[in-house]
Amino acid sequence: MSIRIITDSTSELSQKEAKDLNISVVPLKTIFGEKEYLDGIDITPQEFYAKLSQAKELPTTSQPSPAEYEKLFREAQDRGEQIITICIAERLSGTYQSANIAKGICGGDITVIDSGNATIGLQILVRLAIKLRDEGKTAAEITKIVEEKKKAICLYAAIDTLEFLHKGGRLSRTSAIAGTLLSVKPILSLFQSELNVVGKCKGQTKAYTEVFQLVKTAGIDGSMPFAIGYTGERNNFERFQQICQENLGENPLESEIGSVIGTHAGPGAVAIAFFKP
C-alpha cells in the first residue's frame, strides 16, 4: 500500500515542490483586514512582505479547517493510500487539532504527528519522512522513526525585532522587551515545542556568528537534512549563508519563509534548523 505524506504550508514547501516530492501541502491563511490569502497559493513571500511593509495593522493568521484536511484524507483513501500527516507544533497553531478532527471524521489508517517545530524545522522532518517512504519503509516504521527523531530537531533564529512575535501572541511581553533592549538582535530557539529567547547580540554579524556557535554547542547530525531560511529581503541572508559555509563547511537546503511564519517573525529574520546527534 502506498503512503501519502501530508504537511502544512508552514513547512515552506511550495505546491510545486510538493508535487515533485509526491506529497500534499495544506495551506494556512494570512489575513490582511477582511482579505484572506492562502499561504503559498494566493500570495507569494515577495508579495506578502511588500504588503506587510505598507500595512497599517499587522495581519493575522489562521489554521486550515478540519474540512480541508478531510478532503485530502478522503482523496488519499479513495486511492488506497495510508496517510501520515506532519503538522506545525500544536503549541504554535491549531493546525494539529484540525487534522485530528478530520482523522476522527474519516477513520481508517491515518497518523497525525505534532512535529514540535515550525518552518524549516518542520520541513526537515517532512523531508526525513519522504526519504524513509522512498526507501520502502512501512507507515508504522516511518511513524516510529519520525516520532523519535522530531525530539532532536533544533531551530535557531536571529530576529530583527520581537515585536511581531509578541503582537501575534507567540511570545510574552516580558520576553519581547528583554529581547529588544538597546536595539540588540535577539536570538530565538525552538526545541520540542518550546520557543525561547536564548541570546542577544549587538549587530547583525555578531548575531549570525552566535547562532552558529549555538549550533556547534548543540552538535549537528551530518547524516540528516538541515536547512536555512530567511524572511523578507535576501540581502541579509547572503551574509548568513557565508557564515554558515565558514562554520559548517556544507551547503544546506534553503527556503524563503512565507506569509504565515513571516507574520509572526517579521522581515529581516534568518534561521537554521537541524537534527542534534
Salt bridges, closest charged atoms under 4 A:
GLU17 OE2 - ARG127 NH2 3.90
ASP20 OD2 - LYS16 NZ 3.04
GLU68 OE1 - LYS29 NZ 3.02
GLU70 OE2 - ARG74 NE 3.01
GLU75 OE2 - LYS71 NZ 2.77
GLU81 OE1 - ARG4 NE 3.48
GLU81 OE1 - ARG79 NH2 2.92
ASP134 OD1 - ARG133 NE 2.97
GLU135 OE2 - LYS131 NZ 2.65
GLU135 OE1 - LYS137 NZ 3.64
GLU147 OE1 - LYS150 NZ 2.84
GLU148 OE1 - LYS151 NZ 3.58
ASP160 OD1 - LYS185 NZ 2.43
GLU163 OE2 - LYS167 NZ 2.99
GLU194 OE2 - ARG91 NH1 2.22
GLU238 OE2 - ARG234 NE 3.88
GLU254 OE1 - ARG234 NH2 3.49
